[in-house]
Amino acid sequence: MSVVVVTDASSRLPADLLDKWAIRVVPLHILLDGHDLRDGVDEIPDVVYQHHATTAAATPAELAAAYRAALADADAVVAVHISSALSGTYGVAQRIAAELGPAVRVIDSKSAAMGTGFVALAAARAAAAGGDLDAVADAANSAIGRSHAFIVVHGLDNLRRSGRIGGAKAWLGTALALKPLLRIEDGKLVLAQRVRTVTKATAAMIDWVCEVVGDEAAALAVHHVVNPDGANEVAAALARRLPACEPAIITPLGPVLGVHVGTGAVAVCVALPKA
């Protein structure tokens, strides 16, 4: 049985990995000044992070078209999507899969950015090894439990406008100039630590990542929102402290998450190896 893996643009998988593992991507949407921009298809300006842009899930038509195209080339589809707590894409995908039948299996990555991307990669590797639908879905589900993600934001304005941050009301209302360190926990973006400066928050994030990874040869990705220098510095620090790991993938976080966390944010996603 041949299986095709589909994900969405929030996964931030670099083009070379998409090509290597034959992963297909469905766009998500940014709504800005009356324009509907498709992440991964349309050019999205950096000013989107300073405006009151909103995000929207992949449409039923886009998901259905992607799954049908994949089924035309393979026997089954495993679709790995951004956390259902952060986007409506998973819910839409489930409805489309129910219409198309049991050959389409939808996975809630319970993560975002390369947290989702690493799950999709695990599924694609299983598919390339000849795994059937159950084996590919099992590989994706196994990877979810080995995924961790952290993010440092530079300000609270975007978070205040966002409904994606779990349990945030108590600390977002403070007048203190906080630079929160967030993490993804059970698919939700939650507060990990409150820090007064970006430098200290970034150092704390690196410490958390190193504690999670330990001596493992984990896969790492570093993302940023219009802050490549910050991402490069974090990647260099991780390379020094985690010599067993390959160099981190560095990519922009992308507008779907970026509009919720704001300019300057830096994130790290970790995929631990199998035990």
Secondary structure as GFF3:
##gff-version 3
##sequence-region A 1 275
A	DSSP	beta_strand	3	8	.	.	.	ID=ss1
A	DSSP	three_ten_helix	9	11	.	.	.	ID=ss2
A	DSSP	alpha_helix	15	21	.	.	.	ID=ss3
A	DSSP	beta_strand	24	26	.	.	.	ID=ss4
A	DSSP	beta_strand	29	32	.	.	.	ID=ss5
A	DSSP	beta_strand	35	38	.	.	.	ID=ss6
A	DSSP	three_ten_helix	46	49	.	.	.	ID=ss7
A	DSSP	beta_strand	54	56	.	.	.	ID=ss8
A	DSSP	alpha_helix	60	73	.	.	.	ID=ss9
A	DSSP	beta_strand	76	81	.	.	.	ID=ss10
A	DSSP	alpha_helix	89	100	.	.	.	ID=ss11
A	DSSP	beta_strand	104	108	.	.	.	ID=ss12
A	DSSP	alpha_helix	114	128	.	.	.	ID=ss13
A	DSSP	alpha_helix	133	144	.	.	.	ID=ss14
A	DSSP	beta_strand	147	152	.	.	.	ID=ss15
A	DSSP	alpha_helix	157	161	.	.	.	ID=ss16
A	DSSP	alpha_helix	169	172	.	.	.	ID=ss17
A	DSSP	beta_strand	181	185	.	.	.	ID=ss18
A	DSSP	beta_strand	188	193	.	.	.	ID=ss19
A	DSSP	alpha_helix	198	213	.	.	.	ID=ss20
A	DSSP	beta_strand	219	224	.	.	.	ID=ss21
A	DSSP	alpha_helix	228	241	.	.	.	ID=ss22
A	DSSP	beta_strand	249	252	.	.	.	ID=ss23
A	DSSP	alpha_helix	255	261	.	.	.	ID=ss24
A	DSSP	beta_strand	266	271	.	.	.	ID=ss25
###
